């Protein structure tokens, strides 16, 4: 398992990320990790440079867990993953002790994720709650001019769904990722 937080800019719900090339073998394992989401990515060009990709290619099943914000430890997420690791170890026959029930994760693919990027530079002020259900047209937040306080841009949800990534670091440039939404009925 490759376990880490997101970067310092984004807040991620607890999730397992894997390539569609390994999904058939790894999704049954990932289901035991007690994560909120399993993201299956088709874009192998980014993943090919990772340790997890190399280990999977060599025949060692490897899951990538991402959660929280970079440079921070989120106690609730850590406890959630700890129970998931025990569950996975029990499933694999490694752990003989008791195991807490785990949640069933949502499984997503690239085609169901909407990316929301800033068009204007400034300070991002979120108005939607991270890890919440959002509606198409709902305001996610605004980008304001740091000198005048004037609103440069209002960002709205393009689809209804789960807001699973939200910008934590307030300073944005044009093109900065602000949010990701897993669309569709969940």
Phi and psi in degrees as GROMACS dihedral restraints (atoms count N, CA, C in turn):
[ dihedral_restraints ]
;  ai    aj    ak    al  type     phi  dphi    fc
    3     4     5     6     1  -105.0    20    10
    4     5     6     7     1   107.4    20    10
    6     7     8     9     1  -111.2    20    10
    7     8     9    10     1   126.1    20    10
    9    10    11    12     1  -159.4    20    10
   10    11    12    13     1   165.3    20    10
   12    13    14    15     1   -84.7    20    10
   13    14    15    16     1   171.8    20    10
   15    16    17    18     1   -70.3    20    10
   16    17    18    19     1  -164.2    20    10
   18    19    20    21     1   -85.0    20    10
   19    20    21    22     1   179.4    20    10
   21    22    23    24     1   -73.7    20    10
   22    23    24    25     1    -9.1    20    10
   24    25    26    27     1   -92.2    20    10
   25    26    27    28     1   -26.7    20    10
   27    28    29    30     1  -123.9    20    10
   28    29    30    31     1   146.6    20    10
   30    31    32    33     1  -108.4    20    10
   31    32    33    34     1   121.0    20    10
   33    34    35    36     1  -114.2    20    10
   34    35    36    37     1   141.8    20    10
   36    37    38    39     1   -72.5    20    10
   37    38    39    40     1   158.8    20    10
   39    40    41    42     1   -59.6    20    10
   40    41    42    43     1   123.8    20    10
   42    43    44    45     1  -149.5    20    10
   43    44    45    46     1   156.4    20    10
   45    46    47    48     1  -107.9    20    10
   46    47    48    49     1   131.7    20    10
   48    49    50    51     1  -114.2    20    10
   49    50    51    52     1   133.2    20    10
   51    52    53    54     1  -151.5    20    10
   52    53    54    55     1   162.8    20    10
   54    55    56    57     1   -82.8    20    10
   55    56    57    58     1   149.1    20    10
   57    58    59    60     1   -64.0    20    10
   58    59    60    61     1   -22.3    20    10
   60    61    62    63     1   -68.0    20    10
   61    62    63    64     1   -25.7    20    10
   63    64    65    66     1  -109.1    20    10
   64    65    66    67     1    -1.4    20    10
   66    67    68    69     1   -57.2    20    10
   67    68    69    70     1   -42.6    20    10
   69    70    71    72     1   -58.7    20    10
   70    71    72    73     1   -39.4    20    10
   72    73    74    75     1   -84.0    20    10
   73    74    75    76     1   -33.0    20    10
   75    76    77    78     1   -94.9    20    10
   76    77    78    79     1   -26.8    20    10
   78    79    80    81     1   -58.6    20    10
   79    80    81    82     1   -42.6    20    10
   81    82    83    84     1   -59.1    20    10
   82    83    84    85     1   -33.4    20    10
   84    85    86    87     1   -75.1    20    10
   85    86    87    88     1   -44.7    20    10
   87    88    89    90     1   -61.2    20    10
   88    89    90    91     1   -31.5    20    10
   90    91    92    93     1   -59.3    20    10
   91    92    93    94     1   -24.1    20    10
   93    94    95    96     1   -86.7    20    10
   94    95    96    97     1    -7.8    20    10
   96    97    98    99     1   -81.0    20    10
   97    98    99   100     1    -0.5    20    10
   99   100   101   102     1    65.4    20    10
  100   101   102   103     1    28.3    20    10
  102   103   104   105     1   -91.1    20    10
  103   104   105   106     1   159.1    20    10
  105   106   107   108     1   -75.5    20    10
  106   107   108   109     1   -27.9    20    10
  108   109   110   111     1  -146.3    20    10
  109   110   111   112     1   142.1    20    10
  111   112   113   114     1  -116.3    20    10
  112   113   114   115     1   116.9    20    10
  114   115   116   117     1  -101.7    20    10
  115   116   117   118     1   120.3    20    10
  117   118   119   120     1  -105.0    20    10
  118   119   120   121     1   117.3    20    10
  120   121   122   123     1  -104.8    20    10
  121   122   123   124     1   137.3    20    10
  123   124   125   126     1   -87.7    20    10
  124   125   126   127     1   -24.5    20    10
  126   127   128   129     1   -76.3    20    10
  127   128   129   130     1    89.5    20    10
  129   130   131   132     1   -73.5    20    10
  130   131   132   133     1   -21.5    20    10
  132   133   134   135     1   -61.3    20    10
  133   134   135   136     1   -35.3    20    10
  135   136   137   138     1   -75.2    20    10
  136   137   138   139     1   -40.8    20    10
  138   139   140   141     1   -74.5    20    10
  139   140   141   142     1   -23.1    20    10
  141   142   143   144     1   -63.1    20    10
  142   143   144   145     1   -20.1    20    10
  144   145   146   147     1   -91.4    20    10
  145   146   147   148     1     7.0    20    10
  147   148   149   150     1   -98.2    20    10
  148   149   150   151     1   157.8    20    10
  150   151   152   153     1   -62.5    20    10
  151   152   153   154     1   -41.3    20    10
  153   154   155   156     1   -59.8    20    10
  154   155   156   157     1   -42.5    20    10
  156   157   158   159     1   -59.9    20    10
  157   158   159   160     1   -47.6    20    10
  159   160   161   162     1   -63.0    20    10
  160   161   162   163     1   -42.7    20    10
  162   163   164   165     1   -65.2    20    10
  163   164   165   166     1   -43.8    20    10
  165   166   167   168     1   -61.8    20    10
  166   167   168   169     1   -40.8    20    10
  168   169   170   171     1   -63.8    20    10
  169   170   171   172     1   -30.2    20    10
  171   172   173   174     1   -85.9    20    10
  172   173   174   175     1    -0.2    20    10
  174   175   176   177     1    95.9    20    10
  175   176   177   178     1     8.7    20    10
  177   178   179   180     1  -102.5    20    10
  178   179   180   181     1   106.2    20    10
  180   181   182   183     1   -57.5    20    10
  181   182   183   184     1   123.6    20    10
  183   184   185   186     1  -134.7    20    10
  184   185   186   187     1   129.6    20    10
  186   187   188   189     1  -107.4    20    10
  187   188   189   190     1   143.2    20    10
  189   190   191   192     1  -106.5    20    10
  190   191   192   193     1   121.6    20    10
  192   193   194   195     1  -108.9    20    10
  193   194   195   196     1   129.8    20    10
  195   196   197   198     1  -129.9    20    10
  196   197   198   199     1   136.9    20    10
  198   199   200   201     1  -163.8    20    10
  199   200   201   202     1   149.6    20    10
  201   202   203   204     1    78.3    20    10
  202   203   204   205     1  -150.2    20    10
  204   205   206   207     1  -123.7    20    10
  205   206   207   208     1   141.1    20    10
  207   208   209   210     1   -56.2    20    10
  208   209   210   211     1   146.5    20    10
  210   211   212   213     1    70.2    20    10
  211   212   213   214     1    15.9    20    10
  213   214   215   216     1  -137.0    20    10
  214   215   216   217     1   154.4    20    10
  216   217   218   219     1  -114.0    20    10
  217   218   219   220     1   123.5    20    10
  219   220   221   222     1  -101.4    20    10
  220   221   222   223     1   109.1    20    10
  222   223   224   225     1   -55.1    20    10
  223   224   225   226     1   -45.9    20    10
  225   226   227   228     1   -62.3    20    10
  226   227   228   229     1   -41.0    20    10
  228   229   230   231     1   -66.0    20    10
  229   230   231   232     1   -39.8    20    10
  231   232   233   234     1   -63.3    20    10
  232   233   234   235     1   -43.8    20    10
  234   235   236   237     1   -65.5    20    10
  235   236   237   238     1   -39.1    20    10
  237   238   239   240     1   -59.2    20    10
  238   239   240   241     1   -47.3    20    10
  240   241   242   243     1   -67.9    20    10
  241   242   243   244     1   -39.1    20    10
  243   244   245   246     1   -55.4    20    10
  244   245   246   247     1   -47.3    20    10
  246   247   248   249     1   -64.4    20    10
  247   248   249   250     1   -35.0    20    10
  249   250   251   252     1   -66.8    20    10
  250   251   252   253     1   -39.9    20    10
  252   253   254   255     1   -63.4    20    10
  253   254   255   256     1   -42.9    20    10
  255   256   257   258     1   -61.5    20    10
  256   257   258   259     1   -40.6    20    10
  258   259   260   261     1   -62.4    20    10
  259   260   261   262     1   -44.7    20    10
  261   262   263   264     1   -65.0    20    10
  262   263   264   265     1   -42.8    20    10
  264   265   266   267     1   -63.0    20    10
  265   266   267   268     1   -37.2    20    10
  267   268   269   270     1   -64.9    20    10
  268   269   270   271     1   -44.8    20    10
  270   271   272   273     1   -59.2    20    10
  271   272   273   274     1   -37.0    20    10
  273   274   275   276     1   -84.8    20    10
  274   275   276   277     1    -2.8    20    10
  276   277   278   279     1    82.1    20    10
  277   278   279   280     1    14.0    20    10
  279   280   281   282     1   -89.9    20    10
  280   281   282   283     1   -35.2    20    10
  282   283   284   285     1  -109.7    20    10
  283   284   285   286     1   129.8    20    10
  285   286   287   288     1  -107.2    20    10
  286   287   288   289     1    -4.8    20    10
  288   289   290   291     1   -77.6    20    10
  289   290   291   292     1  -175.9    20    10
  291   292   293   294     1   -72.6    20    10
  292   293   294   295     1   154.5    20    10
  294   295   296   297     1  -134.0    20    10
  295   296   297   298     1   133.1    20    10
  297   298   299   300     1   -75.2    20    10
  298   299   300   301     1   151.2    20    10
  300   301   302   303     1   -60.8    20    10
  301   302   303   304     1   145.0    20    10
  303   304   305   306     1  -114.3    20    10
  304   305   306   307     1   156.6    20    10
  306   307   308   309     1   -79.9    20    10
  307   308   309   310     1   153.2    20    10
  309   310   311   312     1   -85.5    20    10
  310   311   312   313     1   124.0    20    10
  312   313   314   315     1   -78.9    20    10
  313   314   315   316     1   155.9    20    10
  315   316   317   318     1   -78.3    20    10
  316   317   318   319     1   139.3    20    10
  318   319   320   321     1  -111.1    20    10
  319   320   321   322     1   126.1    20    10
  321   322   323   324     1  -126.2    20    10
  322   323   324   325     1   158.5    20    10
  324   325   326   327     1  -123.9    20    10
  325   326   327   328     1   166.6    20    10
  327   328   329   330     1   -47.9    20    10
  328   329   330   331     1   -41.5    20    10
  330   331   332   333     1   -66.3    20    10
  331   332   333   334     1   -12.7    20    10
  333   334   335   336     1  -102.9    20    10
  334   335   336   337     1     3.1    20    10
  336   337   338   339     1  -105.9    20    10
  337   338   339   340     1   128.1    20    10
  339   340   341   342     1  -103.6    20    10
  340   341   342   343     1   133.1    20    10
  342   343   344   345     1  -101.7    20    10
  343   344   345   346     1   134.1    20    10
  345   346   347   348     1  -117.2    20    10
  346   347   348   349     1   117.6    20    10
  348   349   350   351     1  -116.2    20    10
  349   350   351   352     1   150.3    20    10
  351   352   353   354     1   -72.4    20    10
  352   353   354   355     1   140.2    20    10
  354   355   356   357     1   -95.4    20    10
  355   356   357   358     1   -26.6    20    10
  357   358   359   360     1  -115.9    20    10
  358   359   360   361     1   148.3    20    10
  360   361   362   363     1   -78.7    20    10
  361   362   363   364     1   157.6    20    10
  363   364   365   366     1   152.3    20    10
  364   365   366   367     1  -150.5    20    10
  366   367   368   369     1  -111.8    20    10
  367   368   369   370     1   124.2    20    10
  369   370   371   372     1   -86.8    20    10
  370   371   372   373     1   126.0    20    10
  372   373   374   375     1  -117.5    20    10
  373   374   375   376     1   104.7    20    10
  375   376   377   378     1   -70.3    20    10
  376   377   378   379     1   149.0    20    10
  378   379   380   381     1  -124.0    20    10
  379   380   381   382     1    -8.9    20    10
  381   382   383   384     1  -103.1    20    10
  382   383   384   385     1   151.9    20    10
  384   385   386   387     1   -85.9    20    10
  385   386   387   388     1   136.4    20    10
  387   388   389   390     1   -60.6    20    10
  388   389   390   391     1   144.8    20    10
  390   391   392   393     1    65.3    20    10
  391   392   393   394     1    24.2    20    10
  393   394   395   396     1  -107.2    20    10
  394   395   396   397     1   164.1    20    10
  396   397   398   399     1   -81.6    20    10
  397   398   399   400     1   129.9    20    10
  399   400   401   402     1  -119.6    20    10
  400   401   402   403     1   158.9    20    10
  402   403   404   405     1  -111.6    20    10
  403   404   405   406     1   147.3    20    10
  405   406   407   408     1   -54.7    20    10
  406   407   408   409     1   132.4    20    10
  408   409   410   411     1    90.3    20    10
  409   410   411   412     1   -14.7    20    10
  411   412   413   414     1   -66.2    20    10
  412   413   414   415     1   143.3    20    10
  414   415   416   417     1   -75.1    20    10
  415   416   417   418     1   129.8    20    10
  417   418   419   420     1   -89.0    20    10
  418   419   420   421     1   -31.8    20    10
  420   421   422   423     1   164.9    20    10
  421   422   423   424     1  -175.0    20    10
  423   424   425   426     1  -136.5    20    10
  424   425   426   427     1   157.8    20    10
  426   427   428   429     1  -110.8    20    10
  427   428   429   430     1   124.7    20    10
  429   430   431   432     1  -114.5    20    10
  430   431   432   433     1   154.4    20    10
  432   433   434   435     1   -72.7    20    10
  433   434   435   436     1   125.2    20    10
  435   436   437   438     1   -68.7    20    10
  436   437   438   439     1   -19.9    20    10
  438   439   440   441     1   -90.0    20    10
  439   440   441   442     1   -37.7    20    10
  441   442   443   444     1  -107.0    20    10
  442   443   444   445     1   -21.5    20    10
  444   445   446   447     1    81.8    20    10
  445   446   447   448     1    -0.9    20    10
  447   448   449   450     1   -68.1    20    10
  448   449   450   451     1   143.5    20    10
  450   451   452   453     1   -75.9    20    10
  451   452   453   454     1   122.4    20    10
  453   454   455   456     1   -91.3    20    10
  454   455   456   457     1   -31.5    20    10
  456   457   458   459     1  -160.3    20    10
  457   458   459   460     1   139.8    20    10
  459   460   461   462     1  -108.5    20    10
  460   461   462   463     1   128.1    20    10
  462   463   464   465     1  -103.3    20    10
  463   464   465   466     1   130.0    20    10
  465   466   467   468     1  -123.1    20    10
  466   467   468   469     1   160.1    20    10
  468   469   470   471     1   -72.5    20    10
  469   470   471   472     1   126.8    20    10
  471   472   473   474     1   -77.1    20    10
  472   473   474   475     1   -22.1    20    10
  474   475   476   477     1  -142.4    20    10
  475   476   477   478     1   163.7    20    10
  477   478   479   480     1   -86.5    20    10
  478   479   480   481     1   145.3    20    10
  480   481   482   483     1   161.3    20    10
  481   482   483   484     1  -159.1    20    10
  483   484   485   486     1   -94.4    20    10
  484   485   486   487     1   122.5    20    10
  486   487   488   489     1   -82.4    20    10
  487   488   489   490     1    92.2    20    10
  489   490   491   492     1   -98.2    20    10
  490   491   492   493     1   -12.3    20    10
  492   493   494   495     1  -131.6    20    10
  493   494   495   496     1   133.1    20    10
  495   496   497   498     1  -140.9    20    10
  496   497   498   499     1   137.6    20    10
  498   499   500   501     1   -61.3    20    10
  499   500   501   502     1   128.3    20    10
  501   502   503   504     1  -101.8    20    10
  502   503   504   505     1   -39.4    20    10
  504   505   506   507     1   -80.9    20    10
  505   506   507   508     1   123.1    20    10
  507   508   509   510     1   -74.8    20    10
  508   509   510   511     1   -25.9    20    10
  510   511   512   513     1   -77.0    20    10
  511   512   513   514     1   127.2    20    10
  513   514   515   516     1  -127.5    20    10
  514   515   516   517     1   152.5    20    10
  516   517   518   519     1  -111.4    20    10
  517   518   519   520     1   166.3    20    10
  519   520   521   522     1   -58.4    20    10
  520   521   522   523     1   129.3    20    10
  522   523   524   525     1    96.5    20    10
  523   524   525   526     1   -11.9    20    10
  525   526   527   528     1   -61.1    20    10
  526   527   528   529     1   138.5    20    10
  528   529   530   531     1   -69.3    20    10
  529   530   531   532     1   129.1    20    10
  531   532   533   534     1  -109.4    20    10
  532   533   534   535     1   -36.8    20    10
  534   535   536   537     1  -161.0    20    10
  535   536   537   538     1   159.5    20    10
  537   538   539   540     1  -130.8    20    10
  538   539   540   541     1   137.7    20    10
  540   541   542   543     1  -124.5    20    10
  541   542   543   544     1   129.8    20    10
  543   544   545   546     1   -87.6    20    10
  544   545   546   547     1   107.5    20    10
  546   547   548   549     1   -81.6    20    10
  547   548   549   550     1   165.0    20    10
  549   550   551   552     1   101.4    20    10
  550   551   552   553     1   173.2    20    10
  552   553   554   555     1   -82.3    20    10
  553   554   555   556     1   126.4    20    10
